[in-house]
Amino acid sequence: METQEPIYFDPQEREREKQASREADERALANGVSVAEIEAKNAFLTPDRTIIHWDPNREF
């Protein structure tokens, strides 16, 4: 099994990402994208964001 580097959370970087997302949403609204389309894009569990790690050898 491959080991991964630890991931560190940077709250300032996360806030910059969130602000950039808000600004992108505002630009999309100004360009005629519907609120429903923006909400769908920002949904937490969308197929393009959901990754399932399945280990068929794991016992439940």
C-alpha positions as a Markdown table, in Angstrom:
| # | Residue | x | y | z |
|---|---|---|---|---|
| 1 | Met | 0.0 | 0.0 | 0.0 |
| 2 | Glu | 1.3 | 3.4 | -1.0 |
| 3 | Thr | 1.8 | 6.0 | 1.8 |
| 4 | Gln | 0.6 | 9.5 | 1.2 |
| 5 | Glu | 2.2 | 12.8 | 2.3 |
| 6 | Pro | 0.2 | 14.4 | 5.2 |
| 7 | Ile | -2.2 | 17.1 | 4.1 |
| 8 | Tyr | -2.0 | 20.4 | 6.0 |
| 9 | Phe | -5.0 | 22.7 | 6.3 |
| 10 | Asp | -4.3 | 26.4 | 5.8 |
| 11 | Pro | -7.4 | 28.4 | 6.9 |
| 12 | Gln | -6.2 | 31.5 | 5.1 |
| 13 | Glu | -5.8 | 29.7 | 1.8 |
| 14 | Arg | -9.2 | 28.1 | 2.3 |
| 15 | Glu | -10.7 | 31.6 | 2.9 |
| 16 | Arg | -9.1 | 32.8 | -0.4 |
| 17 | Glu | -10.5 | 29.8 | -2.2 |
| 18 | Lys | -14.0 | 30.5 | -0.8 |
| 19 | Gln | -13.8 | 34.2 | -1.7 |
| 20 | Ala | -12.7 | 33.3 | -5.3 |
| 21 | Ser | -15.7 | 31.0 | -5.5 |
| 22 | Arg | -18.1 | 33.7 | -4.4 |
| 23 | Glu | -16.6 | 36.1 | -6.9 |
| 24 | Ala | -17.0 | 33.5 | -9.7 |
| 25 | Asp | -20.6 | 33.0 | -8.7 |
| 26 | Glu | -21.3 | 36.7 | -8.9 |
| 27 | Arg | -19.7 | 36.9 | -12.3 |
| 28 | Ala | -21.8 | 33.9 | -13.4 |
| 29 | Leu | -25.0 | 35.6 | -12.2 |
| 30 | Ala | -24.0 | 38.8 | -14.0 |
| 31 | Asn | -23.5 | 36.7 | -17.2 |
| 32 | Gly | -27.0 | 35.1 | -17.0 |
| 33 | Val | -26.3 | 31.8 | -15.3 |
| 34 | Ser | -29.3 | 30.9 | -13.1 |
| 35 | Val | -29.2 | 30.5 | -9.4 |
| 36 | Ala | -30.2 | 26.9 | -9.7 |
| 37 | Glu | -27.2 | 26.2 | -12.0 |
| 38 | Ile | -24.8 | 27.8 | -9.6 |
| 39 | Glu | -26.3 | 25.9 | -6.7 |
| 40 | Ala | -26.0 | 22.7 | -8.6 |
| 41 | Lys | -22.3 | 23.5 | -9.4 |
| 42 | Asn | -21.6 | 24.2 | -5.8 |
| 43 | Ala | -23.4 | 21.2 | -4.4 |
| 44 | Phe | -21.3 | 19.2 | -2.0 |
| 45 | Leu | -21.9 | 15.6 | -3.3 |
| 46 | Thr | -21.9 | 15.9 | -7.0 |
| 47 | Pro | -20.7 | 13.0 | -9.2 |
| 48 | Asp | -17.6 | 14.9 | -10.2 |
| 49 | Arg | -16.6 | 15.6 | -6.6 |
| 50 | Thr | -17.5 | 12.2 | -5.0 |
| 51 | Ile | -14.7 | 9.7 | -4.8 |
| 52 | Ile | -15.4 | 6.3 | -3.2 |
| 53 | His | -12.5 | 4.4 | -2.0 |
| 54 | Trp | -13.6 | 0.8 | -2.0 |
| 55 | Asp | -11.5 | -2.0 | -0.6 |
| 56 | Pro | -13.1 | -5.3 | -1.6 |
| 57 | Asn | -10.9 | -7.1 | 0.9 |
| 58 | Arg | -12.2 | -5.2 | 3.9 |
| 59 | Glu | -14.5 | -7.0 | 6.2 |
| 60 | Phe | -17.5 | -5.3 | 7.7 |
